[in-house]
Amino acid sequence: MSDLPLLAAKDYTAPSLFEPANLLREARRQKNLPDTAVPAVGLLDPDGDIVRYLATSGRGERHPGWACYHTEMWTVDLDGVDIGVVGMAVGAPFAVLVAEQLAASGANLVISITSAGQIAPIERLPCFVLIDRALRDEGTSVHYLPPARWSSLDDEIGSRLAGALDQLTEPVLTGAAWTTDAPYRETAAAIAAARAEGITCVDMEAAALYAYASARRRAVVCLAHITNTMATDGDDFNKGDHNGVHEALTIVRAVALALR
């Protein structure tokens, strides 16, 4: 196993020589951007549906100082809760890269809402799931925490969210996720193994984001919008009206208020 680069030369107590603040500083210099803090709540929107809605509806505004080289940020006021939304951060490496930059830019809470595939039987789709633990079948988490099977939602955050999402129009379940780097390698054997462990859904970000949160002592909450059965049943990937944007933003506001 020592020959596998992913598991070699890891010192989990050592600081990184390349920090997100360094990248952001140079991006601001090159792009002539103001050093403006982002909203305290950052939202990762891997599918980009929320960002597209904010851009086309006129409800959102481009953040003038977001210095990420790869993304744009749109801000919106959710009845007194300001959030900064970053779209298209798909997969564990990209999601954690953006989460690091959000924290370095002033966000103290990062929420991720990603589309996910159904593993456990669920009565009605689409639905939302608060991910309380995630199977680490990806590589990014190993750069933050020693190898282990799961990474988890912080216990204190979980306690503060208890009951906070119960009265929403769209029900929010709680369950485990299987986080994979290779969605097109979801074999029957792998799905059966995940189902046997009581896993609710499969995603591409949660395990890495929770590992990052634990290692860096950051507040991160991962939710899944379960929309499909890996395109095996027909009528998959339907998020509902307006791609579920309004329901997702309602959940984001409820999470932010519970943790504020």
CYANA upper distance limits for C-alpha pairs under 8 A (distance plus 0.5 A):
  1 MET  CA      7 LEU  CA      7.73
  2 SER  CA      7 LEU  CA      7.00
  2 SER  CA      8 ALA  CA      6.23
  3 ASP  CA      7 LEU  CA      8.48
  3 ASP  CA      8 ALA  CA      7.61
  4 LEU  CA      8 ALA  CA      6.90
  5 PRO  CA      9 ALA  CA      8.20
  6 LEU  CA    139 GLY  CA      7.56
  6 LEU  CA    142 VAL  CA      7.79
  6 LEU  CA    143 HIS  CA      8.42
  7 LEU  CA    142 VAL  CA      7.82
  7 LEU  CA    147 PRO  CA      8.45
 10 LYS  CA    143 HIS  CA      7.56
 12 TYR  CA    143 HIS  CA      8.18
 12 TYR  CA    144 TYR  CA      7.12
 12 TYR  CA    145 LEU  CA      7.19
 12 TYR  CA    146 PRO  CA      7.88
 18 PHE  CA     22 ASN  CA      7.41
 19 GLU  CA     23 LEU  CA      7.52
 20 PRO  CA     24 LEU  CA      6.71
 20 PRO  CA    100 GLU  CA      6.80
 20 PRO  CA    101 GLN  CA      6.01
 20 PRO  CA    104 ALA  CA      6.96
 21 ALA  CA     25 ARG  CA      6.51
 21 ALA  CA    101 GLN  CA      7.75
 21 ALA  CA    104 ALA  CA      6.29
 21 ALA  CA    105 SER  CA      8.32
 22 ASN  CA     26 GLU  CA      6.96
 23 LEU  CA     27 ALA  CA      6.62
 24 LEU  CA     28 ARG  CA      6.60
 24 LEU  CA     67 ALA  CA      6.04
 24 LEU  CA     68 CYS  CA      7.05
 24 LEU  CA    101 GLN  CA      7.97
 25 ARG  CA     29 ARG  CA      6.87
 26 GLU  CA     30 GLN  CA      6.59
 27 ALA  CA     31 LYS  CA      6.40
 27 ALA  CA     32 ASN  CA      8.50
 27 ALA  CA     33 LEU  CA      8.39
 27 ALA  CA     67 ALA  CA      6.15
 27 ALA  CA     68 CYS  CA      7.57
 27 ALA  CA     69 TYR  CA      7.31
 28 ARG  CA     32 ASN  CA      5.87
 28 ARG  CA     33 LEU  CA      5.17
 28 ARG  CA     34 PRO  CA      7.36
 28 ARG  CA     35 ASP  CA      7.72
 28 ARG  CA     65 GLY  CA      8.24
 28 ARG  CA     67 ALA  CA      6.29
 29 ARG  CA     33 LEU  CA      7.28
 33 LEU  CA     64 PRO  CA      7.62
 33 LEU  CA     65 GLY  CA      5.95
 33 LEU  CA     66 TRP  CA      8.41
 33 LEU  CA     67 ALA  CA      7.69
 34 PRO  CA     64 PRO  CA      7.67
 34 PRO  CA     65 GLY  CA      5.72
 35 ASP  CA     65 GLY  CA      6.46
 36 THR  CA     64 PRO  CA      8.03
 36 THR  CA     65 GLY  CA      5.61
 36 THR  CA     66 TRP  CA      8.10
 36 THR  CA    105 SER  CA      8.39
 37 ALA  CA     65 GLY  CA      7.80
 37 ALA  CA    105 SER  CA      6.04
 37 ALA  CA    106 GLY  CA      5.75
 37 ALA  CA    107 ALA  CA      8.43
 38 VAL  CA     42 GLY  CA      8.45
 38 VAL  CA     63 HIS  CA      8.06
 38 VAL  CA     65 GLY  CA      8.13
 38 VAL  CA     66 TRP  CA      7.57
 38 VAL  CA     84 GLY  CA      7.15
 38 VAL  CA    102 LEU  CA      8.00
 38 VAL  CA    105 SER  CA      6.39
 38 VAL  CA    106 GLY  CA      6.02
 38 VAL  CA    107 ALA  CA      6.71
 39 PRO  CA     75 THR  CA      8.22
 39 PRO  CA     82 ASP  CA      6.43
 39 PRO  CA     83 ILE  CA      5.90
 39 PRO  CA     84 GLY  CA      6.08
 39 PRO  CA    106 GLY  CA      7.41
 39 PRO  CA    107 ALA  CA      6.41
 40 ALA  CA     82 ASP  CA      7.87
 40 ALA  CA     83 ILE  CA      7.38
 40 ALA  CA     84 GLY  CA      8.47
 40 ALA  CA    106 GLY  CA      6.70
 40 ALA  CA    107 ALA  CA      4.61
 40 ALA  CA    108 ASN  CA      5.80
 40 ALA  CA    109 LEU  CA      6.88
 41 VAL  CA     82 ASP  CA      7.35
 41 VAL  CA     83 ILE  CA      5.38
 41 VAL  CA     84 GLY  CA      6.85
 41 VAL  CA    107 ALA  CA      6.00
 41 VAL  CA    108 ASN  CA      6.86
 41 VAL  CA    109 LEU  CA      5.46
 41 VAL  CA    110 VAL  CA      6.45
 41 VAL  CA    111 ILE  CA      8.01
 41 VAL  CA    256 ALA  CA      7.57
 42 GLY  CA     83 ILE  CA      6.12
 42 GLY  CA     84 GLY  CA      5.31
 42 GLY  CA     85 VAL  CA      6.44
 42 GLY  CA     86 VAL  CA      8.08
 42 GLY  CA    102 LEU  CA      7.17
 42 GLY  CA    107 ALA  CA      6.45
 42 GLY  CA    108 ASN  CA      8.39
 42 GLY  CA    109 LEU  CA      6.68
 42 GLY  CA    110 VAL  CA      5.22
 42 GLY  CA    111 ILE  CA      6.74
 43 LEU  CA     83 ILE  CA      7.31
 43 LEU  CA     84 GLY  CA      6.52
 43 LEU  CA     85 VAL  CA      5.16
 43 LEU  CA     86 VAL  CA      6.71
 43 LEU  CA    110 VAL  CA      6.27
 43 LEU  CA    111 ILE  CA      5.34
 43 LEU  CA    112 SER  CA      6.21
 43 LEU  CA    113 ILE  CA      8.11
 43 LEU  CA    252 VAL  CA      8.41
 44 LEU  CA     85 VAL  CA      6.58
 44 LEU  CA     86 VAL  CA      5.74
 44 LEU  CA     87 GLY  CA      6.60
 44 LEU  CA     88 MET  CA      8.43
 44 LEU  CA     89 ALA  CA      7.26
 44 LEU  CA     95 ALA  CA      7.88
 44 LEU  CA     99 ALA  CA      8.49
 44 LEU  CA    110 VAL  CA      7.81
 44 LEU  CA    111 ILE  CA      6.67
 44 LEU  CA    112 SER  CA      5.08
 44 LEU  CA    113 ILE  CA      6.93
 44 LEU  CA    114 THR  CA      8.47
 45 ASP  CA     49 ASP  CA      7.70
 45 ASP  CA     50 ILE  CA      7.08
 45 ASP  CA     51 VAL  CA      7.77
 45 ASP  CA     85 VAL  CA      7.23
 45 ASP  CA     86 VAL  CA      6.40
 45 ASP  CA     87 GLY  CA      4.99
 45 ASP  CA     88 MET  CA      6.66
 45 ASP  CA     89 ALA  CA      7.32
 45 ASP  CA    112 SER  CA      6.96
 45 ASP  CA    113 ILE  CA      6.44
 45 ASP  CA    114 THR  CA      7.04
 46 PRO  CA     86 VAL  CA      8.49
 46 PRO  CA     87 GLY  CA      5.86
 46 PRO  CA     88 MET  CA      4.69
 46 PRO  CA     89 ALA  CA      5.28
 46 PRO  CA     90 VAL  CA      5.39
 46 PRO  CA    112 SER  CA      8.50
 46 PRO  CA    113 ILE  CA      7.84
 46 PRO  CA    114 THR  CA      6.29
 46 PRO  CA    115 SER  CA      8.30
 47 ASP  CA     87 GLY  CA      7.22
 47 ASP  CA     88 MET  CA      6.09
 47 ASP  CA     89 ALA  CA      8.48
 47 ASP  CA     90 VAL  CA      7.96
 47 ASP  CA    114 THR  CA      7.35
 47 ASP  CA    115 SER  CA      7.59
 48 GLY  CA     52 ARG  CA      6.60
 48 GLY  CA     86 VAL  CA      8.45
 48 GLY  CA     87 GLY  CA      5.05
 48 GLY  CA     88 MET  CA      5.71
 49 ASP  CA     53 TYR  CA      6.67
 49 ASP  CA     87 GLY  CA      8.34
 49 ASP  CA    243 ASN  CA      7.20
 49 ASP  CA    245 VAL  CA      7.30
 50 ILE  CA     54 LEU  CA      6.69
 50 ILE  CA     85 VAL  CA      8.17
 50 ILE  CA     87 GLY  CA      8.05
 50 ILE  CA    245 VAL  CA      6.13
 51 VAL  CA     55 ALA  CA      6.61
 51 VAL  CA     74 TRP  CA      7.00
 51 VAL  CA     85 VAL  CA      7.05
 51 VAL  CA     86 VAL  CA      7.48
 51 VAL  CA     87 GLY  CA      6.32
 52 ARG  CA     56 THR  CA      6.57
 53 TYR  CA     57 SER  CA      6.17
 53 TYR  CA     59 ARG  CA      8.48
 53 TYR  CA    245 VAL  CA      8.08
 54 LEU  CA     58 GLY  CA      6.61
 54 LEU  CA     59 ARG  CA      5.76
 54 LEU  CA     60 GLY  CA      4.94
 54 LEU  CA     61 GLU  CA      7.91
 54 LEU  CA     74 TRP  CA      7.47
 54 LEU  CA     76 VAL  CA      8.10
 55 ALA  CA     59 ARG  CA      7.72
 55 ALA  CA     60 GLY  CA      6.45
 55 ALA  CA     61 GLU  CA      7.74
 55 ALA  CA     74 TRP  CA      7.97
 59 ARG  CA     76 VAL  CA      7.20
 60 GLY  CA     74 TRP  CA      6.37
 60 GLY  CA     75 THR  CA      5.87
 60 GLY  CA     76 VAL  CA      5.39
 61 GLU  CA     74 TRP  CA      5.81
 61 GLU  CA     75 THR  CA      5.77
 61 GLU  CA     76 VAL  CA      7.25
 62 ARG  CA     72 GLU  CA      7.94
 62 ARG  CA     73 MET  CA      6.44
 62 ARG  CA     74 TRP  CA      5.05
 62 ARG  CA     75 THR  CA      6.81
 63 HIS  CA     72 GLU  CA      8.28
 63 HIS  CA     73 MET  CA      6.07
 63 HIS  CA     74 TRP  CA      6.21
 63 HIS  CA     75 THR  CA      6.76
 63 HIS  CA     84 GLY  CA      8.34
 66 TRP  CA     72 GLU  CA      7.44
 66 TRP  CA     73 MET  CA      6.80
 66 TRP  CA    105 SER  CA      8.31
 68 CYS  CA     72 GLU  CA      7.74
 68 CYS  CA     98 VAL  CA      8.21
 68 CYS  CA    101 GLN  CA      7.72
 71 THR  CA     86 VAL  CA      7.21
 71 THR  CA     87 GLY  CA      7.55
 71 THR  CA     88 MET  CA      8.20
 72 GLU  CA     86 VAL  CA      6.63
 72 GLU  CA     87 GLY  CA      7.81
 73 MET  CA     84 GLY  CA      6.57
 73 MET  CA     85 VAL  CA      5.88
 73 MET  CA     86 VAL  CA      5.33
 73 MET  CA     87 GLY  CA      8.00
 74 TRP  CA     84 GLY  CA      6.15
 74 TRP  CA     85 VAL  CA      5.65
 74 TRP  CA     86 VAL  CA      7.19
 75 THR  CA     82 ASP  CA      7.47
 75 THR  CA     83 ILE  CA      6.11
 75 THR  CA     84 GLY  CA      4.89
 75 THR  CA     85 VAL  CA      6.51
 76 VAL  CA     82 ASP  CA      6.28
 76 VAL  CA     83 ILE  CA      6.17
 76 VAL  CA     84 GLY  CA      7.24
 76 VAL  CA     85 VAL  CA      8.48
 77 ASP  CA     81 VAL  CA      5.99
 77 ASP  CA     82 ASP  CA      4.96
 77 ASP  CA     83 ILE  CA      7.05
 78 LEU  CA     82 ASP  CA      6.62
 78 LEU  CA     83 ILE  CA      8.02
 78 LEU  CA    249 LEU  CA      8.14
 78 LEU  CA    253 ARG  CA      7.00
 81 VAL  CA    253 ARG  CA      7.18
 81 VAL  CA    256 ALA  CA      8.03
 81 VAL  CA    257 LEU  CA      8.35
 89 ALA  CA     94 PHE  CA      5.84
 89 ALA  CA     95 ALA  CA      5.58
 89 ALA  CA     98 VAL  CA      7.64
 90 VAL  CA     94 PHE  CA      6.56
 90 VAL  CA     95 ALA  CA      6.68
 90 VAL  CA    204 MET  CA      7.76
 90 VAL  CA    205 GLU  CA      7.90
 91 GLY  CA     95 ALA  CA      6.48
 91 GLY  CA    181 ASP  CA      7.25
 91 GLY  CA    204 MET  CA      5.35
 91 GLY  CA    205 GLU  CA      5.74
 92 ALA  CA     96 VAL  CA      6.64
 92 ALA  CA    138 GLU  CA      7.85
 92 ALA  CA    139 GLY  CA      8.40
 92 ALA  CA    140 THR  CA      6.66
 92 ALA  CA    181 ASP  CA      7.64
 92 ALA  CA    204 MET  CA      6.32
 92 ALA  CA    205 GLU  CA      4.81
 92 ALA  CA    206 ALA  CA      7.91
 92 ALA  CA    207 ALA  CA      8.27
 92 ALA  CA    208 ALA  CA      6.06
 92 ALA  CA    209 LEU  CA      7.68
 93 PRO  CA     97 LEU  CA      6.60
 93 PRO  CA    140 THR  CA      6.27
 93 PRO  CA    205 GLU  CA      8.49
 93 PRO  CA    208 ALA  CA      8.18
 94 PHE  CA     98 VAL  CA      6.74
 95 ALA  CA     99 ALA  CA      6.61
 95 ALA  CA    205 GLU  CA      6.89
 95 ALA  CA    209 LEU  CA      7.62
 96 VAL  CA    100 GLU  CA      6.52
 96 VAL  CA    208 ALA  CA      7.32
 96 VAL  CA    209 LEU  CA      6.30
 96 VAL  CA    212 TYR  CA      7.49
 97 LEU  CA    101 GLN  CA      6.95
 98 VAL  CA    102 LEU  CA      6.56
 99 ALA  CA    103 ALA  CA      6.80
 99 ALA  CA    110 VAL  CA      7.25
 99 ALA  CA    209 LEU  CA      8.30
100 GLU  CA    104 ALA  CA      6.78
101 GLN  CA    105 SER  CA      6.55
102 LEU  CA    106 GLY  CA      6.94
102 LEU  CA    107 ALA  CA      5.89
102 LEU  CA    110 VAL  CA      8.19
103 ALA  CA    107 ALA  CA      5.25
103 ALA  CA    108 ASN  CA      6.56
103 ALA  CA    109 LEU  CA      8.34
103 ALA  CA    218 ARG  CA      8.41
108 ASN  CA    218 ARG  CA      7.65
108 ASN  CA    219 ALA  CA      7.09
109 LEU  CA    218 ARG  CA      7.76
109 LEU  CA    219 ALA  CA      5.50
109 LEU  CA    220 VAL  CA      6.42
109 LEU  CA    221 VAL  CA      8.44
109 LEU  CA    256 ALA  CA      8.36
110 VAL  CA    219 ALA  CA      6.85
110 VAL  CA    220 VAL  CA      5.33
110 VAL  CA    221 VAL  CA      6.95
111 ILE  CA    220 VAL  CA      6.26
111 ILE  CA    221 VAL  CA      5.31
111 ILE  CA    222 CYS  CA      6.31
111 ILE  CA    223 LEU  CA      8.10
111 ILE  CA    252 VAL  CA      7.73
112 SER  CA    220 VAL  CA      8.30
112 SER  CA    221 VAL  CA      6.85
112 SER  CA    222 CYS  CA      5.26
112 SER  CA    223 LEU  CA      6.44
113 ILE  CA    222 CYS  CA      6.71
113 ILE  CA    223 LEU  CA      5.28
113 ILE  CA    224 ALA  CA      5.96
113 ILE  CA    225 HIS  CA      7.16
113 ILE  CA    248 ALA  CA      8.02
114 THR  CA    203 ASP  CA      7.76
114 THR  CA    205 GLU  CA      8.45
114 THR  CA    223 LEU  CA      7.05
114 THR  CA    224 ALA  CA      5.50
114 THR  CA    225 HIS  CA      6.39
115 SER  CA    203 ASP  CA      7.59
115 SER  CA    224 ALA  CA      6.19
115 SER  CA    225 HIS  CA      5.22
115 SER  CA    226 ILE  CA      6.31
115 SER  CA    227 THR  CA      7.01
116 ALA  CA    201 CYS  CA      6.58
116 ALA  CA    202 VAL  CA      5.95
116 ALA  CA    203 ASP  CA      5.48
116 ALA  CA    224 ALA  CA      6.22
116 ALA  CA    225 HIS  CA      6.28
116 ALA  CA    226 ILE  CA      5.19
116 ALA  CA    227 THR  CA      6.83
116 ALA  CA    228 ASN  CA      7.51
117 GLY  CA    201 CYS  CA      5.89
117 GLY  CA    202 VAL  CA      5.64
117 GLY  CA    203 ASP  CA      7.37
117 GLY  CA    226 ILE  CA      6.11
117 GLY  CA    227 THR  CA      6.85
117 GLY  CA    228 ASN  CA      5.47
117 GLY  CA    229 THR  CA      5.85
117 GLY  CA    230 MET  CA      6.33
118 GLN  CA    122 ILE  CA      8.15
118 GLN  CA    200 THR  CA      6.93
118 GLN  CA    201 CYS  CA      5.16
118 GLN  CA    202 VAL  CA      7.13
118 GLN  CA    226 ILE  CA      6.59
118 GLN  CA    227 THR  CA      7.92
118 GLN  CA    228 ASN  CA      6.47
118 GLN  CA    229 THR  CA      5.58
118 GLN  CA    230 MET  CA      7.94
119 ILE  CA    191 ILE  CA      7.33
119 ILE  CA    194 ALA  CA      7.75
119 ILE  CA    195 ARG  CA      6.43
119 ILE  CA    199 ILE  CA      6.95
119 ILE  CA    200 THR  CA      5.63
119 ILE  CA    201 CYS  CA      5.24
119 ILE  CA    202 VAL  CA      7.23
119 ILE  CA    229 THR  CA      7.95
120 ALA  CA    195 ARG  CA      6.35
120 ALA  CA    198 GLY  CA      7.47
120 ALA  CA    199 ILE  CA      6.78
120 ALA  CA    200 THR  CA      5.16
120 ALA  CA    201 CYS  CA      7.24
121 PRO  CA    200 THR  CA      8.28
125 LEU  CA    226 ILE  CA      7.21
125 LEU  CA    227 THR  CA      6.64
125 LEU  CA    228 ASN  CA      8.21
126 PRO  CA    225 HIS  CA      7.31
126 PRO  CA    226 ILE  CA      5.92
126 PRO  CA    227 THR  CA      5.29
126 PRO  CA    228 ASN  CA      8.18
126 PRO  CA    238 ASN  CA      7.63
126 PRO  CA    239 LYS  CA      6.43
126 PRO  CA    240 GLY  CA      7.71
127 CYS  CA    170 GLU  CA      7.67
127 CYS  CA    171 PRO  CA      7.21
127 CYS  CA    172 VAL  CA      7.33
127 CYS  CA    173 LEU  CA      8.32
127 CYS  CA    225 HIS  CA      6.26
127 CYS  CA    226 ILE  CA      5.93
127 CYS  CA    227 THR  CA      7.63
128 PHE  CA    170 GLU  CA      8.04
128 PHE  CA    171 PRO  CA      7.18
128 PHE  CA    172 VAL  CA      5.36
128 PHE  CA    173 LEU  CA      6.76
128 PHE  CA    223 LEU  CA      7.27
128 PHE  CA    224 ALA  CA      6.05
128 PHE  CA    225 HIS  CA      5.01
128 PHE  CA    226 ILE  CA      6.58
129 VAL  CA    172 VAL  CA      5.77
129 VAL  CA    173 LEU  CA      5.07
129 VAL  CA    174 THR  CA      5.74
129 VAL  CA    175 GLY  CA      6.81
129 VAL  CA    223 LEU  CA      5.96
129 VAL  CA    224 ALA  CA      5.53
129 VAL  CA    225 HIS  CA      6.96
129 VAL  CA    226 ILE  CA      7.89
130 LEU  CA    172 VAL  CA      7.04
130 LEU  CA    173 LEU  CA      6.54
130 LEU  CA    174 THR  CA      5.15
130 LEU  CA    175 GLY  CA      6.82
130 LEU  CA    221 VAL  CA      8.36
130 LEU  CA    222 CYS  CA      6.88
130 LEU  CA    223 LEU  CA      5.07
130 LEU  CA    224 ALA  CA      7.07
131 ILE  CA    153 LEU  CA      7.76
131 ILE  CA    174 THR  CA      6.48
131 ILE  CA    175 GLY  CA      5.76
131 ILE  CA    176 ALA  CA      5.91
131 ILE  CA    177 ALA  CA      6.81
131 ILE  CA    206 ALA  CA      8.07
131 ILE  CA    221 VAL  CA      8.29
131 ILE  CA    222 CYS  CA      6.17
131 ILE  CA    223 LEU  CA      6.00
131 ILE  CA    224 ALA  CA      7.45
132 ASP  CA    152 SER  CA      6.25
132 ASP  CA    153 LEU  CA      5.53
132 ASP  CA    158 GLY  CA      8.09
132 ASP  CA    174 THR  CA      7.08
132 ASP  CA    175 GLY  CA      6.34
132 ASP  CA    176 ALA  CA      6.24
133 ARG  CA    150 TRP  CA      6.92
133 ARG  CA    151 SER  CA      6.15
133 ARG  CA    152 SER  CA      4.54
133 ARG  CA    153 LEU  CA      6.45
133 ARG  CA    175 GLY  CA      7.80
133 ARG  CA    176 ALA  CA      5.46
133 ARG  CA    177 ALA  CA      6.93
133 ARG  CA    207 ALA  CA      7.90
134 ALA  CA    150 TRP  CA      5.94
134 ALA  CA    151 SER  CA      5.92
134 ALA  CA    152 SER  CA      6.70
134 ALA  CA    176 ALA  CA      6.08
134 ALA  CA    177 ALA  CA      5.08
134 ALA  CA    178 TRP  CA      6.01
134 ALA  CA    179 THR  CA      6.72
134 ALA  CA    206 ALA  CA      6.63
134 ALA  CA    207 ALA  CA      5.28
135 LEU  CA    149 ARG  CA      6.39
135 LEU  CA    150 TRP  CA      5.17
135 LEU  CA    151 SER  CA      7.22
135 LEU  CA    176 ALA  CA      8.24
135 LEU  CA    177 ALA  CA      6.72
135 LEU  CA    178 TRP  CA      5.16
135 LEU  CA    179 THR  CA      6.19
135 LEU  CA    207 ALA  CA      6.69
136 ARG  CA    141 SER  CA      7.52
136 ARG  CA    148 ALA  CA      7.91
136 ARG  CA    149 ARG  CA      6.25
136 ARG  CA    150 TRP  CA      5.99
136 ARG  CA    151 SER  CA      7.24
136 ARG  CA    178 TRP  CA      7.58
136 ARG  CA    179 THR  CA      6.40
136 ARG  CA    180 THR  CA      7.92
136 ARG  CA    207 ALA  CA      5.81
136 ARG  CA    208 ALA  CA      7.83
137 ASP  CA    178 TRP  CA      7.47
137 ASP  CA    179 THR  CA      6.02
137 ASP  CA    180 THR  CA      5.44
137 ASP  CA    181 ASP  CA      7.57
137 ASP  CA    207 ALA  CA      8.43
138 GLU  CA    179 THR  CA      6.94
138 GLU  CA    180 THR  CA      5.65
138 GLU  CA    181 ASP  CA      5.63
138 GLU  CA    207 ALA  CA      8.21
138 GLU  CA    208 ALA  CA      8.01
139 GLY  CA    143 HIS  CA      7.96
139 GLY  CA    181 ASP  CA      8.04
139 GLY  CA    208 ALA  CA      8.37
140 THR  CA    144 TYR  CA      7.82
140 THR  CA    208 ALA  CA      6.10
141 SER  CA    145 LEU  CA      6.59
141 SER  CA    207 ALA  CA      7.11
141 SER  CA    208 ALA  CA      4.90
141 SER  CA    209 LEU  CA      8.08
141 SER  CA    211 ALA  CA      5.81
141 SER  CA    212 TYR  CA      7.28
142 VAL  CA    146 PRO  CA      6.30
142 VAL  CA    147 PRO  CA      6.24
144 TYR  CA    211 ALA  CA      6.57
144 TYR  CA    212 TYR  CA      6.29
144 TYR  CA    215 ALA  CA      6.32
145 LEU  CA    211 ALA  CA      6.65
145 LEU  CA    212 TYR  CA      8.30
145 LEU  CA    215 ALA  CA      6.98
150 TRP  CA    207 ALA  CA      7.66
151 SER  CA    207 ALA  CA      5.98
151 SER  CA    208 ALA  CA      8.22
151 SER  CA    210 TYR  CA      6.27
151 SER  CA    211 ALA  CA      6.19
152 SER  CA    207 ALA  CA      7.90
152 SER  CA    210 TYR  CA      6.30
152 SER  CA    211 ALA  CA      8.01
153 LEU  CA    157 ILE  CA      7.62
153 LEU  CA    158 GLY  CA      7.02
153 LEU  CA    210 TYR  CA      6.67
153 LEU  CA    220 VAL  CA      8.04
153 LEU  CA    221 VAL  CA      7.33
153 LEU  CA    222 CYS  CA      8.44
154 ASP  CA    158 GLY  CA      6.64
154 ASP  CA    210 TYR  CA      8.48
154 ASP  CA    214 SER  CA      7.97
154 ASP  CA    219 ALA  CA      8.34
155 ASP  CA    159 SER  CA      6.70
156 GLU  CA    160 ARG  CA      6.77
157 ILE  CA    161 LEU  CA      6.71
157 ILE  CA    219 ALA  CA      8.21
157 ILE  CA    259 LEU  CA      7.71
158 GLY  CA    162 ALA  CA      6.76
160 ARG  CA    164 ALA  CA      8.16
160 ARG  CA    258 ALA  CA      6.83
160 ARG  CA    259 LEU  CA      7.10
161 LEU  CA    165 LEU  CA      7.63
161 LEU  CA    255 VAL  CA      7.38
161 LEU  CA    258 ALA  CA      6.56
161 LEU  CA    259 LEU  CA      7.87
163 GLY  CA    167 GLN  CA      8.48
164 ALA  CA    254 ALA  CA      7.13
164 ALA  CA    255 VAL  CA      7.66
164 ALA  CA    258 ALA  CA      6.85
165 LEU  CA    171 PRO  CA      8.23
165 LEU  CA    172 VAL  CA      6.89
165 LEU  CA    251 ILE  CA      7.62
165 LEU  CA    254 ALA  CA      7.11
165 LEU  CA    255 VAL  CA      8.00
166 ASP  CA    171 PRO  CA      7.44
166 ASP  CA    172 VAL  CA      7.47
167 GLN  CA    171 PRO  CA      8.34
168 LEU  CA    172 VAL  CA      8.33
168 LEU  CA    250 THR  CA      8.33
168 LEU  CA    251 ILE  CA      8.09
169 THR  CA    247 GLU  CA      8.27
170 GLU  CA    247 GLU  CA      6.99
175 GLY  CA    199 ILE  CA      7.34
175 GLY  CA    200 THR  CA      6.08
175 GLY  CA    201 CYS  CA      8.44
176 ALA  CA    198 GLY  CA      7.76
176 ALA  CA    199 ILE  CA      5.35
176 ALA  CA    200 THR  CA      5.90
176 ALA  CA    201 CYS  CA      7.37
177 ALA  CA    199 ILE  CA      6.06
177 ALA  CA    200 THR  CA      6.33
177 ALA  CA    201 CYS  CA      5.42
177 ALA  CA    202 VAL  CA      5.85
177 ALA  CA    203 ASP  CA      7.06
177 ALA  CA    206 ALA  CA      7.93
178 TRP  CA    194 ALA  CA      7.44
178 TRP  CA    199 ILE  CA      7.12
178 TRP  CA    200 THR  CA      8.49
178 TRP  CA    201 CYS  CA      6.80
178 TRP  CA    202 VAL  CA      5.10
178 TRP  CA    203 ASP  CA      6.65
178 TRP  CA    207 ALA  CA      8.33
179 THR  CA    202 VAL  CA      6.34
179 THR  CA    203 ASP  CA      5.38
179 THR  CA    204 MET  CA      5.35
179 THR  CA    205 GLU  CA      6.69
179 THR  CA    206 ALA  CA      6.77
179 THR  CA    207 ALA  CA      6.27
180 THR  CA    202 VAL  CA      7.80
180 THR  CA    203 ASP  CA      6.95
180 THR  CA    204 MET  CA      5.67
180 THR  CA    205 GLU  CA      8.35
181 ASP  CA    204 MET  CA      6.48
182 ALA  CA    186 GLU  CA      7.90
183 PRO  CA    204 MET  CA      8.20
186 GLU  CA    190 ALA  CA      6.61
186 GLU  CA    191 ILE  CA      6.92
187 THR  CA    191 ILE  CA      6.68
188 ALA  CA    192 ALA  CA      6.55
189 ALA  CA    193 ALA  CA      6.64
190 ALA  CA    194 ALA  CA      6.71
191 ILE  CA    195 ARG  CA      6.61
192 ALA  CA    196 ALA  CA      6.63
193 ALA  CA    197 GLU  CA      7.01
194 ALA  CA    198 GLY  CA      7.18
194 ALA  CA    199 ILE  CA      6.00
195 ARG  CA    199 ILE  CA      5.88
195 ARG  CA    200 THR  CA      7.87
201 CYS  CA    224 ALA  CA      8.33
201 CYS  CA    226 ILE  CA      7.67
203 ASP  CA    224 ALA  CA      8.00
205 GLU  CA    209 LEU  CA      6.68
206 ALA  CA    210 TYR  CA      6.57
206 ALA  CA    222 CYS  CA      6.43
207 ALA  CA    211 ALA  CA      6.69
208 ALA  CA    212 TYR  CA      6.58
209 LEU  CA    213 ALA  CA      6.59
209 LEU  CA    220 VAL  CA      7.54
209 LEU  CA    222 CYS  CA      8.31
210 TYR  CA    214 SER  CA      6.64
210 TYR  CA    220 VAL  CA      7.17
210 TYR  CA    221 VAL  CA      8.42
211 ALA  CA    215 ALA  CA      6.66
212 TYR  CA    216 ARG  CA      6.34
212 TYR  CA    217 ARG  CA      8.37
212 TYR  CA    218 ARG  CA      8.14
213 ALA  CA    217 ARG  CA      5.80
213 ALA  CA    218 ARG  CA      5.01
213 ALA  CA    219 ALA  CA      6.61
213 ALA  CA    220 VAL  CA      6.50
214 SER  CA    218 ARG  CA      7.19
225 HIS  CA    239 LYS  CA      8.25
227 THR  CA    236 ASP  CA      6.74
227 THR  CA    237 PHE  CA      5.23
227 THR  CA    238 ASN  CA      6.33
227 THR  CA    239 LYS  CA      6.44
228 ASN  CA    236 ASP  CA      5.13
228 ASN  CA    237 PHE  CA      5.61
228 ASN  CA    238 ASN  CA      8.09
229 THR  CA    233 ASP  CA      6.86
229 THR  CA    236 ASP  CA      7.27
230 MET  CA    236 ASP  CA      8.18
231 ALA  CA    235 ASP  CA      8.34
231 ALA  CA    236 ASP  CA      6.10
231 ALA  CA    237 PHE  CA      8.26
238 ASN  CA    243 ASN  CA      7.60
239 LYS  CA    243 ASN  CA      5.13
239 LYS  CA    244 GLY  CA      5.64
240 GLY  CA    244 GLY  CA      5.76
241 ASP  CA    245 VAL  CA      8.45
242 HIS  CA    246 HIS  CA      7.95
244 GLY  CA    248 ALA  CA      6.60
245 VAL  CA    249 LEU  CA      6.67
246 HIS  CA    250 THR  CA      6.69
247 GLU  CA    251 ILE  CA      6.86
248 ALA  CA    252 VAL  CA      6.76
249 LEU  CA    253 ARG  CA      6.69
250 THR  CA    254 ALA  CA      6.82
251 ILE  CA    255 VAL  CA      6.66
252 VAL  CA    256 ALA  CA      6.60
253 ARG  CA    257 LEU  CA      6.61
254 ALA  CA    258 ALA  CA      6.66
255 VAL  CA    259 LEU  CA      6.78
256 ALA  CA    260 ARG  CA      6.26
